[in-house]
Amino acid sequence: MANQTCVRGCRGRIACVQPDLAIVRNGAATRVISNSRRSTWTADAFYYNDKFELGESRFGKVLIANRGEIACRVIATCKRLGIKTVAVYSAADADSPFVHMADEAIFIGPPPSTHSYLNIDAILDAIRTTGAEAVHPGYGFLSESYIFARKLASMDVVFVGPNPEAIRLMGDKVVSKSIAAKIGVNCIPGSEKEVDDADEALKIAKVLGSWFVVTSLSIFHDQLMAIVLTGYPVVVKALAGGGGKGMRIARDDTELLEALRLSREEAEASFGDDRLLLERCLISPRHIEVQVLCDKYGTALHLYERDCSIQRRNQKVVEEAPSPFFTSSTDLRRRICDQAIALARAVGYDSVGTVEFLFDDRSQDFYFLEMNTRLQVEHPVTECITGVDIVHQMLRVAKGHRLLYRQEDISTHGWAMECRVCAEDPRKALGLPSVGQLTSYREPSHIRGVRCDSGVVEGSEISVFYDALICKLVAYGGDRKVVLDVMAKALDSFIIRGLTTNLPLLRDIVSEAGFVSGEFTTDHLLRIYPNGFRGAQLHEAEVYQLIALASVVNAKAVLRNHMDVNKIANKPFHLVVSVAEDTTSVKVQVTRKDDFFEVKLEPSSSRESSARVLRVMNNFNLADDIIEQKFDERETRIFQLRGRNHVGDVCLQYRGSVFWLRIRPEKAAALESAFITPCRRKKKPKVPISALRAPLPGRVTSISVDVGQEVEAGQELCVLEAMKMRNSLNAAHSGIVKAVNVRQGQTVAEGEVILELE
């Protein structure tokens, strides 16, 4: 039976292909029917294995103590169940989609999260005002605050999550590791309590080095000796929270001291808790996590694993389920899932949670990392392969209902992958935050096998106050190869204008050989982009295809402007085309045929003996954003037409990267070559080495130097906070501080001069 597409309505855009069985309500009864008998699906059919009892009680009103896409996600399920919702919002989110989606919305404070989404008193006031029976915390912010959960309990308000004691035990990473070790779960060695000061941290780092000698003798000798002598690398981690916030790797004493300070500040800003611990840093592990689902009656189930190994700066970029690593190792899958369930039972867990592990290829074993006592960002991939509405089951359990599953009732169907589409510039450290307005925004939810979870619409602002996530782009299909193809098409078709995004990086990842093979670890991006990401690196054939398509776009524009659509059939266009700053030009002849354009490209070097001829289908107009072409090949290539300028240059987006193609009529190009310096793309003026400029927009949280002070190369000058991450800006060379142009707490734009050295 063929799969069908189902569509559910979160701001009109969430879609996914589902397996052939779906639970559908029919009056007072619930029945299972085949997808082959229907062509369009509602939200009920999306969650084909979402079990509940007819007529069971539900909350009347739920407040969502969060924002953005996760608030939209929770509201969508509540609406489907007939539950009223309350949104809380900061001044920066006053016009956000989640505010409009909710039945009620309460203002809770200014943009900084410490004054709004982390402000417990403001949220409690909103609960009293609206009479909400329960609070869903989403992820981040207060989702793992046992203090918040206890305060709700004292008000007879239900916290949609685990009991406060389970949050406390698992939220403290030192305590959770101790519990895990006692029940036989493998653990990464580290500090046995919070790290109080720098001296203690330096001592612990040396102890961790001696452990590594015993357990990792298979490492190359030189690398092993470095670890024996120094104890590095180590990981500095926040005791509370997750998501990579408050987490840094240190490779020597200097980096450790800096990591302690910045991680402490980051943890306080993100979770309201600045406590830290140290752990041994495993070299090139895989990051595997297990989704658990428990109720208040002792039922503890797993929904299998997710692979989250594609990361940068300890933050996940691409997630998938199941893990490609476990496809040939069912024993490892069984062991890791069993350990996750054992840990959940040990702390009396009674909600949705995620147990995270690192798998070490050298020892061929996995180690407990942490347990996130909340809904996980990447939960949609698990929903896609199991058919369970995880948010619905959270609400059911919080209301006091039993889970209606046995472990054997939960199986996986197909494969799912999630790409985190973020407002980031991937050419800067694989993704420094970007801000701005979404001047044009269209999700690829029309593509079969695609689901989009987002909290933005066209016109939304991405600000410096919160994380950079725009959309969780999920592809689903029968196997991993199908999913990779669907994801590539979805990324190519995702239209975002107005700010810089990580679409080029994501598109490159899903086509990269190591990722496609399934052979990757947490340092994969650093290994394939050792000098940073530089955009899509095109093969020669792809460059010619870009030139051919741009030439046709140019020709169609000329014809339209001259109101003479038949001219090209009789008289070909002769053009000279070059890509971006490349000085190599290609002579092109464009001739219109019946339903296509014939594009002849003259040899660009002595190695080519004959011209290339490409066929460009006349299947688009100049107002189209998306252009699909085959170029006499079986594979369809997807381009985005980004724009044209007044002299005929064409801007195309291909594989996520943007390319400007300089196009001139052949005679005009000859004149330019003879009399005018070739017109090239303007280069940014060189920045004097004495000027420290903001590498990204953000808020200056501290200034470490004064005017007249001598500084050494590498010395910290200031700290810039952007989207809850702290970035230390250091001196490029030694000198004397000539001027400080900003003050602590000031917001700066990208490129703004913060201070000057002489």
N, C-alpha and C positions, 0 to 999 in steps of 0.2 A: 504493500500500500504506500502511496506517495505521501510524503510529509506535506503539511499545509502551513500557511502563515497565520499567526494570530496577532491581533493588535489590541493593545490596551491603552487607556488614555491618561497619561501623565503629561499635562499640557499638550495633549494630542500626539505625543511622540514616544512610544515605546513599542517595539515589535520584536518578535522572535519566531523562528521555526521550531515546531514542537514534534515529538514523536506521535505515533498513530493512535494513542489512547488518551482520552481527555474526560475529566469529570464535568458533567454539565447538569445544572439544575433544571428540573421540569416540574413546575408546580411545587408540591410538597415533597416530592421524591428526589432522590439523587441517583443518577444512572451513569453507566460508562458506555460511551459510544465510540465509534471509529472515526478518525479524522477524514477518512476517505468519503464519508457521507456528507461532509460539510466543506465549504470553500472559504468561509470567513469565520474568525474566532474572536470571542470576547476574552476578557481577563480571566474568567473562570477556566477557560480551556488552556490558558497559558500554563497554569499550575496543575498539571494533569495528575499529580500524586499528592494533592493537598487535602489531607483527611480531617474531617470534623463531623460532629454529630448535628443532625438537623434539629433546630430549635434550641441549641445550647445558648446560654446567656453570653452577652457581650458587654463591653464597656459602652457607656452612653457618650462619653466625651473624653478624648485623649489630647493632652498637650504635648507638643513635640519641642523638646528643649534643645533645638539645633537649627541648622540653616541649610541653604543650598540644596544640592541634589538629594541628600539623604532625607531631608525634611519632605521633599516632593515624593520620595519613594515611600515613606511611611504614610503620608497623607493618601497616596493612591490606594494602598491596601485598605486603609480605614474607610475611605469612600466606598470601596467595593463591598465592604461589610456593613455599611450603613452607620458607621461610627462618626460622630461629630468630631472635628479637629480644631485645635487652637495652635496658632503659630506665635512664637515670640521673635522679635526682630530688633536689630540695632538701627541706628540712624543710617548706616551705610546700606542696609538691606530693605529700606522702606518700600521700594517698588519692585522687590524681587518676586519671581514667580511663586515661590512657596507661600509668600504672604497672601497672594491673591487666591491660591488654591484652597487655603484653610477656610473653615467656616467663621472663625474669629481670629483676630491678630492683635497682639499686645506689644506695645513699645517697651523695651527694657533698658535702653541706655545708649551711650555714644558708641562709635565703632570699635575701639579697642576691646578685645574679648574679655579682658579682666573687668571691664565695666559693664559688660552685657551678657554674653553667653556663658561666662564663668561666674557671674554675679548671682549667687544662690538666693540671696534675699529678694532680688528683683524677680526671679523666676517664681519663688514661693508666693510673692504678691500677685503675680499673674494667675497662679493656680487658684488663689482665694477669690480673685475678681471673677474668674470664668466658671468656677465650680467644676473644674476638670477632675475626673475620677482617677486618672492614671497619667503618668508621664513616660513618654518614650524618649530616651536620651540620644538616639542615633549613635554616632561614633565620635570620638574626640571629645573635647570640652568636658562635660560632667558625666560622661557615660561610664567612667570607671571610678567615680567618687563614692566610696561607701558612706562618707559623711552626708552627701546629698541624699543617698538612698535612705539613710536612717532618719533624716529630717522629714522626708516624705512619709515614712512609716508613722512618725509621731503625729502627722496630720491626717492619718488614715487615707493617704493617697498612695496608690499602687505604683511602684517603680517597675517599668517593663524591662526587666533584666533579672540577673541573679540576686539572691539574698545578700544583704550588706556584708555578712561575715565571709561569704565566698569571694566577694569583691575585694575585701580587705586582705584575705590570705593570698589570693592570686595577683592582686594589684601590686603587692610588695614583692619585687622580683627576688629578693634575698629569701624571704619566707617561702615563696612558691618553690624555689629551687630546693630548699630544705625538705619540704613536704614531698616533692617529686623524688628526691634521692631516697627517702625513707621507704617509699613503696616500690623501689627498684627501677625508676625511670632514669635513663642515662642523662647526665647533666654536664654542662660545660663548667670547668673549674673557674672560680672567681672569688671575690670578697664575700665573706660570710656575714657581713653587715654593711650598712651604708658607710661610704668613705667620708670621713669628717674633714680631712685636710690634705694638703698636697704631699706632706712628708709620708703620711700613711699610704697614699696612693703609689708613691715611688717604691716603697717597700713591697707592696702587694705585687707590683709589676715584676719584680725580680723573682718572687716566689712562683708566679705563674710560668716563668721561663723554665724553671726546673721541672714542673709538671710536663711541659711540652717535650722535654728530652725523653721522658719515659714512654709517652704515648704516640710519638710521631717520628719514629726512627727512619721511616721510609722517605723523608724529605731529602732533597739534595743537600749534600754535606755543608756547603758554604752557607746556605740559608739556615740550616739547623744550628750551625755554630753561632750565627748572629743572634738567634733566639736564645741559645744557652747563655750567652754572655750578657744580654740586655734584658731578656724577659719580654721583649716586644715582638709583634704588635699586640696591643690590648684594646679592648673596647670600653669606652666610658658610656654608661647608660643611665637614663633616668629611671628611678625605682618605679615611678608611676607612668601611666599612659603608654603610648606606642606610636606607630606611624613614622618611625625614624626621628621623631622630635626628641631633642636632648640626648642624641646618640652620636658619638664620634669615635673614629679609630685613631689611636696614637702609636707612632712608630719609634719615638724616642722621648727622653725626659722633657724636652722643650714642648713637643707637641702634646704631651700628656698634661702639662700645666695649663696650656691654652685650652685644651679640650675640657678640662674640669671646669674652668670658668665659664666658657661659652655654653656648655651643656647645662650647667646649673641655671644660667639665665634663661635659656630656652625652655627648660622644663618648668620653671616658675611661670613663664609667660603662657605656656601651652596648657599646663595641668594644675597650676597653683600649688605645686609641690616640687621643691628644688633638690630633693635627696638624690644621690648618685651611687652607683656601684661600679666595680671593675670586673671584667671577664677576659679570659683568654680569647684571642681572636683566631678562630679557625681559618686556615688558608684555603681559599677557593672551595667553600662548601656549596651545597644546594640548599635552598630554603623551601622546606615542605611544611605545610600546615594542615591540620585536621579540623574539620567543622564538626562540632558536637551539638547535640540537641537533647536537653534533659527536662524532666518535669518535677513536680513537688512530691511525687509518689515513688521515687526510686528508679524510674525509667531513665536510662542513659544510652543514647544512640550516637553513632557517627554517620555523617553524610559524605564520607570518603575525604580524599585529600585534594589540596590545591598546590600547584607549583608556583612559587613567587620569586624565583631566582634571578629574574631580570630586574636589576636594581641599579640605582646610582645614588651615592651618598646615603646608603642604607634605607632608601625609600623605593618602594615598588613602582615599576613602570609597566610591566606586562605580567598578568597572572593567567593561569589556565588550570582546567580540571578535565580529566585526571592529570596526574603528572606523567610526562613522557618517560621519566626515569623508572616508573613502576610498571610499565606495560609488560615487561618481561620478568618482573619480580613480585609475584603475588605474596610471597612470604614476608618481604619487607613491608608491603602495604598492610598486611594483617597485623604485624608486630607494632607498627607505628600507630595504627588505629586503636589497637588494644591498649597501648600505653596512654593514649589520649583519654580513652574512656575510664581507665583506672584512676587517672588524676582527677577527672571530673567527679567520680564517685567519692574519692578521698576527701573532698572538701564540701560534699553535699551540694553540688552544683545543680541549679534548677532553672536553666534558661538556655539561650543560644550562646555559644562561646567558641573560641578558636584556640587550639593548642598548637604552638609553633615549634618546629624542630629545625636543626641544621644537620644535614647529612654530609659526613666526611668521606670522600672517596678513598682516602688512604687507609683509614681503619675499617672502611665498609660498615660503618655504624652511624646511628643518628643520635643527636643530643638535644635535650629539652632546652628551648630558648626562653619562652614565656607563654603565659596564657592570657589572651585578650578576653576580658569578661564583658563582651559587648558584641553587637552586630559588626561584622567586618566590612570594610569598603568593597572588597572583591566578592561578596556573597552572591552576586548575580550569576557567576559561572557555575556555582554549585546548584543554584536554582534551575539553571538550564539543563543540567545533566540528570537531576533527580526529580524535577517536577514539583518540588516542595516550595511553597511560599513561606520563606523563613520568617518574614515579618509577621505573617498571620499566626504562625505557630508560637512566636514570642508572645503575641497578644493573648492567645488561648491559654498558654501556660501561666502567664501573669494573672489571668482571670481565675485560675484554679482548676482548669480542665486537665485531664490526663492526655498524654500523647496516645494516639490511636495506631501507632506503628509498632511492629516488631522489627528487629534489625534486618531480617530477611525480606521485609516489605520495601526496603529502600535499596534500589539498584541504580546503576548509571546507564544512561542512553547517550551514545555519541560523545562529542567533545565540545568544550566551550573555552573561549579565550577572551580576556578583557585587556584593552589598551586604555591607559589613563591619559586622555587628551587634556593637556594643561596649557595654561598661559605661561609658557616658558620659552626662552631662547636656547635651543639645544646646542648652538655654536659657542655658548658660554658655559664651560664646566658641565657639559651635557644637560644643561637645563637650569639657568637662573631665571627667577620669576620675571614676568612681563605684566604690565598693566595697561588698561585702556578699555575702550568700548567695543562691543561686538557690532560693528556697523553692518555686517551681513553674516547671517548664521543659518545654515540649513544642514540638519543631521541626515545621514544616509539611511534612515529607517525604512525607506521604500525597498531596500535590497533584501531579498529573501535570506533569512538566517541572521538578521541583524537586530540587536536590541540596543537602545540608547537610553541610559539613565543620566539625566542632566537636571540642573537647576537654573538654567539660563534660557533666555530667548534673544532674538535680535534686538539690539539696543541695550542689553544688560552691560553693566560696568564690572570689570574685574579690578578689584582694589588691592591695596597693599596690606590690608588688615587681616585677610584670611588666606587659606591655602589657594593654590593656583588651579585647582581642578575645574575644568569646564564640563566634561562629559565622560562617563564611563561607557566606552564603545565596546560592545560585546558581540562576538560572532559565534554562531552555533551551527553544528553540522554533524554528519554521521561519523566522521573521523578527523584526525588532525590535519591531514592534507587538505580536505575540503574547507576546514575552518581557516587555514592560512590563506587560501584563495579568496574566501569571503571577506576576511579581514583586510587583505590588500585592496580589494575593490572598494570596501567601505571607507578606508582611509583616503583613497584616491578621490572618492566622491563627497567627502566631508568638506563643506564650504564654510570657512571662517575668515572673516576680514576684520580689520581694525586693530589687531594686535598680533604679536608674534606668538606662535604656538609650537609645540613639539611634534606636530604632524610629520615633518620630514624625518625625524629620528625614529618615530614609531614605524613609519613606512619602510625605512631602511632595515630595521630590526626584523620585521616579519618576512623579509626576503633574504636575510643574511644566512649563509650556508650553515654555520654552527647552530644557529637557532632553529633553522628548518630541520636539521638532523636530530634535534633534541639533546645535543651534547653541549650543555652550558652550565655555568656556575654563577655565583653572585658577583664575581668580578668580570663577567663576560664583556660588559660594555667597555670597561677599561682596557681589556685586551684587544678588542676589535677596533677601538678608537683610541690608540695610545697617545695620539697628538690632538685629541678632541674631534668632535664631529664637524665635518666640513660640507655637509649637504650630500645629495645623491651624486655618486660618481658614475657617470653614464658611459656605456659602451659606445663605440663609434657608430654602430647602427642606430642607437637611440638618439645620438646627436643629429644624425641625418634626418631622422623622423621628426624631431623638433623643428629643424629648419624647413622641412617640407610643409608641415602643418602651418607654421607661422607664415610662410610664403603664400599659402592659400588664403589664410585670414587676411593678409595684406591685400591680395588681389581682389577678394570679395569686397573689401572696404572701398577700394578704388572704383570698382564697378558700381557699387551702390551710390557712391558720391557723384559719379558721372551719369547715373541713370541710364546706363547702357549695358544691360546684362548679357548681350550677345557678342560684345566686342571680343572677348577673350577666345571665343570659338574660332575666330578668323585670324586673330593676331595675338600670339603668345606674349606673356609678360616676361621680361628679362630683368632679373633682380640680382643683387649682391647681398648676401646674408652672412652675419657673424653672430656668435653667441656671447652675450655679456661682454667681458673685457678681453676675450680671445681676439687677437689681432688677425687670426687666420680667417679669410673670407671665402665663401663658396658662391660660385655663379650658379644661378637657378633659373630654369625656364618653366613657366607654369602655363599649361594649356587646358582649357576646359573641354571635357568630353560630355557624353550624355548625362550621366549621373555621378560623375567623379571628375577629379582634376588629375591630370598627369603631370608629375613634377620631375623634371630631369635635373640632376645635380652633376655639374662637371667635376672631373677629378680634382681633388684638392692637393694632390702630391704626385710625384713622379712614379710612386709605387702603384698607382691606380691607372690601368690602361684604358678603361672605358667609363662612361658616365653611369651613374646610378639612376634608375627610374623607379619612382614610388607612386603608388596610386592612393590618393586621398579622397575618400568618399565625400560627396556633397550632401551630407546628412545633418548639417547644422546651420544655424544662422548666427549673426554677430551678436545677438542678444543672449545666446546660450552661455551658461556658466560651465557646463560639462560637455566635453567633446569626446566621443568614443571612435577609435579608428583601429583597423586591423593591419593596414599596410601590406597587403598580400600575405599576411601571416594568419595562423589559426588563432593566436592569442590576441584578445582585444586589449588595447592600451587606452587608458583613461587620462585625459588632460583637462585642466581647468583653464578657461580663458580669463585671465586676470585683468587685461586691459590693453589699450593701444594709446599711443601718443600722437601728437599732431603731425609728426614727420613720418609716420607709418611704422614705427617700431612696435613690436608685439610682445606682450608679457604672457607666458604660459607657465602653469604649474604642472609638474610631472613628478611622480613618486614623492609627493609632498614638498619638493623643493621648487623655488621660483626661478625662472630663467627669462631674462630680457634678451630678445633677438633684435639686432640692429639690421634694418632692411632699407635698402636704397635701390631705386631704378639703376640699371647698369650705367647709363650716361652720367647720372648724378654722382655715382660712386667714383667714376673715373675723374670727374672734376675735383671732387674732394681729395682724392689721392694726389692729384697734381698740384693743387693750389692751397689746400687747407690741411692743417694738422688733423689727422684722423680723430673724429669725435668719439671719445670713449666715455664710459660711465665715470661720473665724478667720484674721485676718491675722497674719503674723509680727510680733513686736514690732520697732519701729524700732531699728536698731543705732546707738549713738552714734558720731559720726564719729571720735571719739578712739580707738575700739577697732579694731585690725587683726585681723580674723578670717580663719581659713584658708578659702579659697574651695572647697577640696576636701581630702579626706584625703590625707596624705602624710608625708614625713620632712623635717624642717628640716635642710638641709645646711649653711647658714651664717646667722649673724646679723650684720648689717652695722653695728649701732648699739649704744650703751651707754646705761644709765640716766643721765639728766641731759643727754644730748647734744641740741643743737639740730638740727632737720632741716628741709629745704625741701620744698615740694610736689613730688611726683614722685621724690623721693630713694628709693633702694632701702633697705628696712628689713631684709629677709631673703629667703632663697631656699628654696622648697619643692619637693621632688622627689616626683613621683607617677608611677608606671608608666614609669620611665626618662626622664621629661621634666622639665626644670628650669623653674620658674616664679618670676620675680622679683616680689616683692610690694613695692609702693611706697607712700609716704605720700600720703594724699589731700589733705593740707593741711600747712602749716608748723606747727611746734610744738616742744615739748620732750618727750623720751621719759620718760614717767612710770614705766613698769614693763615689764620683759621677763619673760614668764611661762613661757617654754620655754627649753630648752638645745639646743645644736647636736647633731644626731643623734636628737633626740626625734621620735617619731611623734605626729601630731596628728589629731584628728577634724575633719570638716567643721564650720565654724562656731565652732571653739574659738578663744578670744582669745589671740593670740600675743603682742601687746604693746599698750601704751596710750600715747597722746599727750595732752598738755595744753597 
